[in-house]
Amino acid sequence: MIKNWFKNIGPGPLVAAAFIGPGTVTLCTIAGVHFGFALLWAMVLSIIATVTLQEMSARLGIITQKGLSEVIRTEIKNPIFRKIIIILVLSAIVIGNAAYEAGNISGSVLGLETVLKNHSLEIGSLHLNVFSLVIGLVAFLLLYVGNYKLLEKVLIALVTIMSIAFLITAILTKPDLSEIIKGIFIPKTPKGSLLTIVGLIGTTVVPYNLFLHASLVKEKWGRQSDLKYARKDTIIAVVLGGLVSMCIIISAAAIQHEEVNSAADLALGLEPLFGSYAKYFLAIGLFAAGITSTITAALAAAYVATGCLGWRTELKSPKFRAVWMFILFLGVLLSSLGIKPIEIIKFAQAANGMLLPVIAGFLLWIMNKKSVLGDFTNTKFQNGIGLIILAVTIFLGLKSIFKVFELI
């Protein structure tokens, strides 16, 4: 039974790897430090929303054997509307992932620097971070080989290491179980927590994951009978991913310091209270979160760009490789030089804010089309949950757009 499940473990852990990046780790750290266990219920909501949308995306990928961007290109018949959505998708995901990639690599570097000393390479007046270059090289080699099974195995191993590291860190802080249960089942919104709640949901329900999942399931499975494996894979991986995020909140709740603004600060803060093991486990977790997101962000951008533009969506095709190489190169360059592309990040946040409700709405519409899915369309229950999630994504989208324009 267990052996069979491991054989059928698929893209689910890659999706979990994609949403637990350095941004999620930092946000969960801040949520724990400032609000203790009070916002754990928001993570539960996020998990339910993510499982629902990712299951739809996986079902679409298996039944149609197409990625989400390919389905958008073929199913939206109005040429003007189609072009607008494709431009929005490319802006949010290709430009967005290029902007966020430096953060993914820098997060992974932070994990290494918490344990090892900072190493920089001097070329003239330039100071390049060696760790950024090493992480970029590892990601490059894994993607360049173009073997899905190898990529899947490496990412699953890294996600497992990350999960164990954050779980052990949470256990080392000896949390109060009754308080954790209260935080999960009794929703509270402490003063000043609304933006953090919105952030926790927004960092888990990620637009690019919907594209990544639909593309990866068709690499793994080709038969309708495989749907049961895909569902199990999605539920287990996303729930475990959510539990990892909760472990970070729980670890951070052990320290009530205003000075803790990142996971690296948390690692150093945990050391005097719970010993050096806490620091090391958290640093390993942060490193794994960064490197897995570095790989999945580049991979998702390549699937989206090739799907939207009608190119071949194969791992070894030259155009597919060109997209992820561009994303990775830009990320390594900005991270190794310590540059934050603030304006590009703001543009990407606004584009992602607009894209999330558009894609959630498109997914709900397409999942009810018998001409596309035959007997595998949504049930009334799935549509009911989907509509609630759509309302939440509209709110999240507006909030993130307003945040970018600093109206809130």
N, C-alpha and C positions, 0 to 999 in steps of 0.2 A: 504493500500500500504506500509506505513512505517513499520507497525506491521509485515507484511509479509516479508519485507526485513530483519528485525531484527531476525525473526525466521530462515531465511536462511543465516544469517551472519555466516561465517564458519572459516576456517583456515587462511583466508587472514590477519586478524589482528595479528595472531600469527606469520605470516611471517614478518609483519611490526615490531612486537616486537623483532624478532630475528635480523633484520638488524639495528635497532636503539639501539645499546648497548653503553656502556661507550666509546668504541673506536670511534664510529661514532660521539658521542657527543663531544669528545675531538677534533677530526679532523674538525668538523664543527665550533667549537669554534675558532680554530687556523685560519681556512679559513676566518672567519668573522673579527677577530682581525687584521690579516695581510693584507687582500685584500678587506675588506668592502663587498659591494654587487656584486663585479666584477665576482665572480665564481658561482653565482646562476644558470647560464645556464648549468653548469656541473651537477648540481643536477637534472635539467630537463632531460638531456640526460640519467642520471642514472635511473630515474623513467621509461622512455620509454623502456630501455633495460631490467629492472627488470620485468615490466609488461609483456613484450613479452616472456621472458624465463619462468616466473612463470606460465603464462597461459598454455604454452606447458606442463609443469610439472604437473599441475592440471588436464589437459585433459588426459594425459597419466595415471594418478592415477585412474581417474573415469572410463575410458573405459576399462583398463586392470584389475582394482581392485588389482594392485600390486604397491609396492614402486619402486622407481627408481633403488635401488641397486638390488632388485629381478629381474627387467627387464634386467639389465646388466648381471646378472648371467645366465639368460635363453637365452638371444638373441645373446650374443657374443659367436660364436661357436668355434673359435680358442682357445684351452685351454691355450696356452702360453700368448696370448694377453689378455685373460680374467683374468688370474692370475695377470698379471702386473697391469691391471686397478683396480682390487680388492685391491691389496696391496697399490696402490696409494690412492684410496678412503679411506681405513682404516687409512693410515698414515695421510692424510690431515684432515679428519673429526674426527676420534676417538682420535688420538693423539693431533690433532690441538685443538679440543674443550676442551680436558683436560688441555692443556696449556693456552688457553684463559679464561677458567672458573674462574681462580683466579682473572683475570682482571675484569670480569663481577661482581663478588662479591665485589671486592675492589671498583669498581665504585659506586655500590649501597651504600656501607659503606661511601664513600666520601659525597654522598648526605645527609646521616643521620648526619655525623659529621659536616657538614656545619651549621646545625641547632642545633644539640644536642652535648653535650661534648663527647670527646673520652672516651670509657670505655674499660679497659683491665683487663684480668683475669690472675693472677700470679700463675703458677704451677711450683714450684721450681725456676729454672732460666729462664723458658719460660714465655713470655708475649703474651697471646692470645687476639685478638680483639673480644670482646663480640658481636659486631654487625655482624661480619662475621659468627659467630656460629648461631646467630638468623636467618639470611637470609638463611643460609644453611638448617636449621631446617624447615623453612617455605617451601622452595623448595622441601625438602625431603617428607614432609607430603602430599603436593599437588600431587607429582608424585606417591607416594606410594599408595594412595587411588585408583589410576588406573581407574578413571572415566573421560572419554574424555570430556563429557559435562561440568562437574565441572571445569576441567582444562581450557577449552575454555572460560567459563564465567569469571573466575578469571583473566585470561590473557587479555581478552577484557576490563574488568573494569580497569586494571592497564594501558593498552595502552591508554584508554580514559583519565585517570587522567594525564598521561604523556603528551598527546597531548594538553590538556587544559592548563597544567602548562607551557609548552614551548610557546604556542600561547599567553597566557597572558603576559609572560615575554617579548615577541617580541613587543606586543602592548604598554606595559609600557615604552619601550625605544623610543616611538614616531618616528618611522622611516620615511624617505622621500619616499613616494609612487612612485614618478617618477623615483627615483634612483633604486628602487627595480625592476620596470618594465624594465628599461635599463639593469640591471644585468641579468634578465631572458631571454630577447630577443636579446641582443647584445653580442655575445661571445667575451670575451677579455681574453688574457693570460698575465697578468702583469708579470714583471721580477721576476723570482724565484717561479712562481706559478705552474709549470708543475707537480712537485711531489705531490702537494696538490690536483690538478685536478685528477691525476691518483688515489690518495688515496680516494677522494670523490666517484669516480665511483667504485673503488675496494671494498669499505666498504659497498656499497649498493647492488652490484651484487655479492651475496655471494653463493659459491658452496653448502654449507650445507643446505641452504634454498630450493634449488631445490629438494633435497632428502626429507626434512621435509614436503614440500607441497604435493608431490605425496603420501606420507604415510598418511598425515592427511585427505586429501580429501576422501580417501576410508573409514576412520572412520566416516565421516560425511554423505557422499552420496554414493548410490549404483546403481543409474540408469543413463542411458545416457541422459535422459531428465533433469537431474540435472545440466548438463553442463552450462546452461544459468545462474544458480545461482552462480556456481563456478567462471564464468568469471566476473560477476558483483562484486562479493566478492573480487576477486583478484585486479581488477582495482581500486575499491574504497579504499581498504586497503593500497595498495602500493602507490597510489597517496597521500593519507593522510599521510602515513609514510614519503614520500618525502617532503611534506609540513612542517612536524615537523622538519625535518633536516634543511629546509630553515629558519624556525623560529629561530633555534639555531644560524645559520649564521647571521641572521638579528640582534638578541640580542647582539651577540659578536661584530658586526660592530659598535655598540654604544660606544665601548671602544677601543681606539687605543693605547694600552699599549703593549710593548714588553714582559712585565713580565707575561702576562696571558698565561699560558701553559695548563690549564685544565679547566673544567667546574666549579670546586670548586673555582679556582682563579677568574673566570668570575662572579660567584655568589657574592663573596666578593667585586669585583670591581664595580658591578652594584649598590650595596647598597647605597654608598654616593651620587650617581647621581640620582637614581630613587626610593630611599626609601627601607626599609627592605622587602616590599612585593616582589620586584624583586628577592631578595636573596632567600626568602622562596619558591617561585614558581619554580625557577631554581633548587633548592635543591630537591624539590619533584619530578621534572621531571627526574633528574639524578638518584634518588633512584629507580623510576619506570623503567627507562631504564635498570638499572643494574639487578634488580630482574627478569624482564621478560626475559632478555637474559640468565640469569643463568639457568632458567627453560628450555627455548627452546634449548640451546646448549646441555644440558644433554639429552633431549628428542631426538634431531636429531642424536646424537651419537649412542643412543640405537637403533633407527630405521635402521641406516646405518649398524651397526655391525651385528644385527640379520638378516637383508636382505642379506648382503654379504656372511654370513656364513651359510645361509640356516636354521636359527633357526626360531622359531615362533615369529612373530612381533606383539604380543598382549601386551597391557599395563601391564597386570598382570602376564605375563609369567616370571618364575624365571630368565632366562638368560637375558631377556630384562631389568628386574629390576637390575640385577647385573652390566650391562654396565653403566646405568645412575648413580647408586650408586657410582661406581668407579670414574666417572667424577666429581660428586658432592663432594665426600669425598676429592679428590685431590685438588679441587678448594678451599674448605673451609680450608683445612690444610695450603696450600700455602698462602692464603689471610690472615688468622688469625695470621700467623707467620710473615707476611710481606715479603715473599720470592718471587722474580720474576724469573721464570724459563727461563732465557734469551735464552739458547741454544735450549731448546725444542720449544720455540716460533719461533726462527729463522728457525728451521727444518720445523715447521708447516707452516710458511709463504711460504717457498720454495715449499713445497708439495701442498699447496693451489694454488700457482702461476701456477704450472704445471697442477693441476686438473681442474681449471676453463675452459681453452680452450678445454681440453679433454672432459669434461662433456657437454659443450655447443655444441661441434661437435657431440658427441654421441646422444644428445637430438635431434639435427637437423636431423640426420640420421634415428633415430627410429621414429620420427614424420612423416616420409615419407613412412613408411612400412605399406602397406595395410594389410599384414598378422597379424600385431599387432593391428592396429587402425581401420581397415575397412574403413568406409566412413568418419572417423574423422581425416584423415591425414592433413598435412599443406596445405594451399593455396599457390599460387605463391608469393603473397604479403607477407605472413608470412615467407616464405623461404627467400625472398629478405631482409627483416629486420633482420632475423636470421643470414644471412651471414655477414651483416655489423657488427652485435653484435659479431659474432665469430671472425672477424678481430680485433675488439676492445679488446676482451678477450685474444687473442694471444699477443697483445701488452702489456696489463696489466700484463699477466702472466710472460712474459719475464722481464718486469720492476721490478716486485716483486722479481723474482729470482735473478736478478742482484743486487737489493737493499740488499738482504740478504748476498750476497757474496761481498758486498761493492765495486762493480765495477762501480756503478754510484754515 
